[in-house]
Amino acid sequence: MPPIGCGDSQGTDVTIANEPLVNWDAFAQARTELGASFVRILGYFREDGVKSVSRIEEAMRAENATAMVIPAHTLKGEARQFGADPLAELAETIEMTARACIERHDTPTQALEFVVQLRPLFETTLSLLEREANPLVERRPAAFGKRAFTS
């Protein structure tokens, strides 16, 4: 996966290989569907994601493909729920690589290039999601308070 590039000054258009890190339409749909539970569930994504990334890294250090599968699968599904498609795709690549290693009774050395990209991508993506979900995020208001007079 190529390095992460930056978009606008708000950081909402951060891309990887010209693909946005967050599909904002899917994010908005999840926000609508989850309603008042959205922020709480995003918090679960943070907690579960941190654990999943750590477990995948630990499994990589131990060369244990079996231990990679469940956390990668979990991260993949949760990332997709919030529109974090590149993160979900990277987690899926790790999951499928680990599954192939299990079938071949092999160590997951070929997963290393993907595992090293996981934490930075997770942290950047999570930052974008939380920034957008925060009700105190600075928005670009049309006008507030007294009507602006133009003469």
Secondary structure, 3 states (H helix, E strand, C coil): CCCEECCCCCCCCCEECCEECCCHHHHHHHHHHHHHHHHHHHHHHHHHHHHHHHHHHHHHHCCCCHHHHHHHHHHHHHHHHCCCHHHHHHHHHHHHHHHHHHHHCCCCHHHHHHHHHHHHHHHHHHHHHHHHHCCCCCCCCCCCCCCCCCC
